[in-house]
Amino acid sequence: MEATQDIVIIGGGVIGSSIAYFLKSMAGFDGSITVLEKDPSYEFGSTARSWGGVRQQFSTPENILMSQFMQEFLGQITHHLAIDDTPVDVGYREYGYLFLAEDRHIPLLYTNNAIQRKLGVNVGLLDSDDLARGYPWMNVSDLAGGSLGLSGEGRLDAYSLNQAFRKKSISLGVRFLKAEAIGLEVEAKQVSAVLLKDGSRLRSGYVVNAAGPTASEVAGWAGIDLPVRSRKRFAFSFSCRTEVSGCPLVIDPSGVHFSPEGRQFIAGCSPDPENDPDCSDFEIDYGWFEEHIWPILAHRVPAFESIKLENAWAGHYAYNILDQNAILGSHPEITNFFFANGFSGHGLQQSPAVGHAIAELITHGEYRTLDLSRFSFSRVTAGDAILERNIV
């Protein structure tokens, strides 16, 4: 069996669904789109297991601009994604990210603050006295200050956003196909077809790699080495008997981060690079919480010395081993093969901006709203890393 589509998107998570929506919504595009979904339930996808965080406190201007695009999008989400005028609610709740700093971090904190404020981020610098007054439940004895997002940061329900993009795209004529891609046909430096596990092939004018943690496998079908790996991350949910009021999403200098989730809290921490292998399973290491996360939680918030672990889950980052930033746009030689990969935990909050940007590239051959050319594949070939100094 053989079929033809103008655009084939490999991956139906929030990135692939966003690209499909913005393509169908963009003036000048009048093509057919198929999104391949390996797991239509999304149970094991990166999107459904995301924390759903949205922040503007980055050090790279393009990352800040993408987060601001997200804020604008959330403010008009019903306008964009409503079907039959039904309001769209993705459970967005605004509260700031609080980056805590020791003495050694203060110069970087001020440098990042200058970048953020220049771009209009509503962020405030706090000293240790400010922290003590604002968060009396926090141990600030070893802290020199912090950076708090005053607006435009928070959390949303990742699954709801993915489904809103998906349903709106379907209403606009996008086909979501339950199928697993297993290969690509490349002829004369162009991807001519996507091969499916059921033995069929899907001819295409453009192919978009939005395959999340398996993106390097998809790129490998075209003979391309994409520096994106699947890296496991844990989230631990716990309850605390003592009230901890007014808690933002807190990023400790150790890298441990925690935030309120209803009447409970969730916490996590990325491991050191030497203890962060490629991984695709969902097994949970409870020892990681007991030995590494809990002691830091108890140090920072004395009330957390007495907590009850309620739940835990594992998900996977599409981790860019070059610089933990996105890889966007077409391949320099196979020019009808597009990348939207390597978000390293920031894909959800960057999905509207990325969807719109990739749609512009395919439709117009250039970025017209946000210039994201800095994230092109050419930097991978050159080994030109973009250093983001606010990665969590």
C-alpha positions in Angstrom: 0.0 0.0 0.0 1.3 3.5 -0.9 -0.1 6.9 -0.1 1.1 10.4 -0.6 1.1 13.4 1.9 2.7 16.8 1.5 3.9 16.7 5.1 4.6 13.7 7.3 5.3 14.4 11.0 6.9 11.6 12.9 5.7 12.0 16.5 2.3 13.0 17.8 3.4 14.6 21.1 3.0 18.2 21.8 5.7 19.3 19.4 4.4 17.3 16.5 0.8 18.3 17.2 1.8 22.0 17.5 3.6 21.9 14.1 0.5 20.3 12.5 -1.8 22.9 14.0 0.3 25.9 13.0 0.8 24.6 9.5 -2.9 24.2 8.9 -3.5 27.6 10.4 -0.9 29.4 8.4 -1.8 31.6 5.4 -0.1 30.3 2.3 -0.2 26.6 3.3 -2.7 24.4 1.5 -1.1 21.0 1.9 -2.0 17.6 3.4 -0.5 16.5 6.7 -0.2 13.1 8.4 1.0 12.8 11.9 2.4 9.3 12.8 1.5 8.3 16.4 3.3 5.2 17.7 1.5 5.4 21.0 -1.9 7.2 20.6 -2.6 6.7 24.3 0.4 9.0 25.1 0.8 7.0 28.3 4.5 6.5 27.7 5.2 9.7 25.8 7.4 12.5 27.2 4.5 15.0 27.0 2.1 13.2 29.3 4.9 12.7 31.9 6.1 16.2 31.8 5.9 18.5 34.9 4.3 21.1 32.7 6.5 24.0 33.7 6.5 27.3 31.9 9.2 29.9 32.8 11.0 32.9 31.3 14.1 32.8 33.4 16.6 31.7 30.8 20.0 33.2 29.9 19.6 32.6 26.1 17.5 35.3 24.5 15.8 32.9 22.0 14.7 30.7 24.9 13.2 33.7 26.7 11.4 34.8 23.5 10.0 31.3 23.0 8.6 31.3 26.5 7.1 34.7 26.0 5.4 33.4 22.8 4.0 30.6 25.0 2.6 33.2 27.4 0.9 35.1 24.6 -0.5 31.8 23.2 -1.9 30.8 26.6 -3.6 34.2 26.9 -5.5 33.4 23.6 -5.6 29.6 23.7 -9.4 29.4 23.3 -9.1 31.7 20.2 -6.5 29.4 18.8 -7.6 25.9 19.7 -11.4 26.1 20.4 -13.7 23.8 18.5 -17.2 25.1 18.1 -16.4 27.9 20.5 -15.9 25.6 23.4 -13.5 27.2 25.8 -10.1 25.5 26.1 -8.6 25.0 29.6 -5.2 23.4 30.0 -5.1 24.0 33.8 -2.5 26.8 33.7 -1.7 28.2 37.1 0.7 31.0 37.4 3.4 31.1 40.1 7.0 32.1 39.9 10.1 30.1 39.6 12.5 30.9 42.5 16.2 30.2 41.7 18.2 30.2 44.9 21.9 31.2 44.9 24.9 30.8 47.0 27.7 33.5 47.0 29.4 31.9 44.0 26.2 32.2 41.9 25.5 35.9 42.5 27.5 37.2 39.5 25.7 34.8 37.1 22.4 35.7 38.7 22.9 39.4 38.0 24.1 38.7 34.5 21.1 36.6 33.7 18.8 39.2 35.3 20.2 41.9 33.0 19.4 39.7 29.9 15.9 38.9 31.2 14.9 42.4 32.1 16.2 43.8 28.7 13.7 41.4 27.1 10.9 42.5 29.4 10.8 39.6 31.8 9.1 40.5 35.0 11.7 39.1 37.4 13.0 40.3 40.8 16.3 39.8 42.6 16.1 38.9 46.3 18.8 39.0 48.9 18.9 36.6 51.9 16.9 38.9 54.1 14.2 39.1 51.4 14.1 35.3 51.2 13.8 35.0 55.0 10.9 37.5 55.1 9.1 36.1 52.1 9.6 32.4 52.9 9.8 31.9 56.7 9.6 28.1 56.3 12.9 28.1 54.3 16.4 27.7 55.7 18.4 30.6 54.1 21.5 30.4 56.2 23.7 29.3 53.3 22.1 31.5 50.7 23.1 34.8 49.3 20.0 35.6 47.3 17.6 34.4 44.6 15.8 35.3 41.4 12.0 35.2 41.4 9.7 35.3 38.4 7.0 37.8 39.3 4.6 37.0 36.5 4.6 34.9 33.3 5.7 31.6 34.9 3.8 28.6 36.2 2.5 25.1 35.4 -0.1 23.6 33.1 -1.5 20.2 32.3 0.8 18.8 29.6 -1.6 16.1 28.4 -4.5 18.7 28.0 -2.3 21.0 25.9 -1.3 18.1 23.7 -4.9 17.0 23.2 -6.0 20.5 22.5 -3.4 20.8 19.7 -4.3 17.4 18.4 -8.1 17.8 18.4 -7.9 21.2 16.7 -5.5 19.9 14.1 -7.9 17.1 13.3 -10.8 19.5 13.0 -8.6 21.4 10.4 -8.1 18.3 8.3 -4.9 16.8 9.7 -4.7 13.0 9.8 -3.4 11.4 12.9 -2.4 7.8 12.0 -1.7 5.1 14.5 1.4 3.7 12.9 5.1 3.2 13.7 7.7 4.5 11.3 10.6 2.1 10.8 12.7 3.8 8.1 13.1 6.5 5.5 13.7 6.3 1.8 16.3 8.9 0.6 16.7 9.7 -3.1 18.9 12.4 -4.6 19.4 13.9 -1.1 15.7 14.2 -0.5 13.5 12.1 1.8 11.0 10.5 -0.6 9.0 8.2 1.7 8.5 7.1 5.2 8.4 3.3 5.7 5.8 1.9 8.2 5.9 -1.2 10.3 2.9 -2.7 8.6 4.8 -2.8 5.4 3.3 0.3 3.7 5.1 3.4 2.7 4.0 7.0 2.8 5.4 9.3 0.2 6.0 12.8 1.3 7.1 16.2 0.2 8.5 17.1 3.7 9.2 15.0 6.7 9.4 16.5 10.2 11.3 14.6 12.9 9.3 15.3 16.1 10.1 11.9 17.6 11.1 13.1 21.1 13.6 10.8 22.9 13.8 8.5 19.8 14.7 11.3 17.4 18.3 10.1 16.9 16.9 6.8 15.6 14.7 8.6 13.1 17.6 10.8 11.9 19.8 7.7 11.6 17.5 6.3 9.0 18.7 9.1 6.7 22.3 8.6 7.7 22.3 11.6 10.0 24.0 11.6 13.5 21.7 13.6 15.7 23.0 14.3 19.2 19.8 13.6 21.0 19.5 10.8 23.5 16.8 9.4 25.8 17.6 10.3 29.4 15.4 9.2 32.3 14.1 11.7 34.9 12.1 11.0 38.0 9.3 12.9 39.7 8.5 12.2 43.3 5.2 13.3 45.0 5.1 13.7 48.7 2.9 15.1 51.5 4.0 17.2 54.4 2.1 17.6 57.7 3.2 21.1 58.3 1.8 23.9 56.1 4.3 25.4 53.7 2.4 28.4 52.3 3.2 30.6 49.4 5.6 28.1 47.9 6.8 28.9 44.3 8.7 26.4 42.2 12.0 26.4 44.0 15.3 25.5 42.4 17.9 24.8 45.0 21.6 25.5 44.2 22.1 21.7 44.4 19.8 21.3 41.4 17.0 19.7 43.5 13.7 21.4 42.6 10.3 21.2 44.2 6.9 22.8 43.8 3.4 22.5 45.3 0.9 20.2 43.6 -2.5 20.6 45.1 -2.1 19.5 48.7 1.1 17.8 48.0 4.5 18.6 46.5 6.6 17.2 43.7 10.3 17.1 43.6 13.1 16.0 41.3 16.7 16.5 40.3 18.8 15.8 37.2 21.7 13.5 37.9 25.4 14.4 37.4 26.5 13.8 33.8 28.7 10.9 34.7 25.6 9.1 36.2 23.1 9.9 33.4 23.2 7.1 30.8 21.0 6.7 27.8 17.9 5.0 29.0 14.4 4.0 27.8 12.9 2.1 30.7 10.5 3.5 33.3 11.9 1.8 36.4 12.0 4.1 39.4 15.0 4.4 41.6 13.5 5.2 45.1 17.1 5.2 46.5 17.7 8.4 44.4 15.0 10.1 46.4 16.1 8.7 49.8 19.8 9.3 49.4 20.0 12.5 47.3 16.8 14.4 47.1 15.2 14.1 50.6 18.3 15.3 52.5 18.5 18.4 50.4 14.7 19.0 50.8 15.0 18.6 54.6 17.9 21.0 54.7 16.2 23.7 52.7 12.8 23.3 54.3 13.0 21.9 57.8 9.3 20.9 57.6 10.3 18.4 54.9 12.2 16.4 57.5 8.9 14.7 58.1 7.2 13.8 54.8 5.4 10.9 53.3 6.3 9.7 49.8 3.0 9.3 48.0 3.8 8.5 44.4 6.6 8.5 41.8 7.0 8.2 38.1 9.6 8.3 35.4 9.7 10.0 32.0 12.3 10.8 29.4 14.0 13.9 28.2 14.9 14.2 24.5 18.4 15.3 25.7 20.7 17.2 23.4 24.1 16.0 24.5 25.8 19.0 22.7 24.2 21.8 24.7 20.7 20.8 26.0 19.0 23.2 23.6 16.7 22.7 20.7 17.7 21.6 17.2 15.4 23.2 14.7 15.0 23.5 10.9 16.0 21.5 7.9 19.1 19.5 7.4 21.7 21.4 5.3 21.9 18.7 2.7 18.7 16.7 2.9 16.7 19.9 2.8 13.1 18.5 3.0 14.0 16.7 6.3 13.2 19.0 9.3 14.2 18.7 12.9 12.3 19.7 16.0 14.3 17.9 18.6 16.6 18.0 21.6 14.5 20.2 24.0 16.0 18.6 27.1 13.0 19.1 29.2 11.7 22.4 27.7 9.7 21.0 24.8 6.3 21.6 26.4 6.8 25.3 27.1 8.5 25.9 23.7 5.9 23.9 21.7 3.8 26.8 20.4 6.8 28.9 19.3 8.5 25.9 17.7 5.3 24.8 16.0 4.8 28.3 14.5 8.5 28.6 13.6 8.6 25.2 11.7 5.4 26.1 10.0 6.9 29.4 8.8 10.1 27.6 7.5 8.1 25.0 5.5 5.5 27.5 4.2 7.7 30.6 3.5 11.2 29.2 3.6 12.2 31.6 6.4 11.5 32.6 10.0 9.2 35.6 10.0 8.1 35.9 13.7 11.0 34.6 15.9 14.4 34.2 14.4 15.4 30.8 15.7 18.2 30.2 13.2 20.7 30.0 16.0 19.3 26.6 16.8 19.9 25.2 13.3 21.5 21.8 12.6 24.6 23.5 11.2 25.7 24.2 14.8 25.7 20.5 15.4 28.1 19.9 12.5 30.3 22.7 13.7 30.1 21.7 17.4 29.0 25.2 18.2 27.3 24.8 21.6 24.8 27.3 22.9 25.5 27.7 26.6 22.2 28.0 28.5 23.0 29.0 32.1 19.6 28.3 33.6 19.0 24.7 32.8 17.0 22.6 35.1 
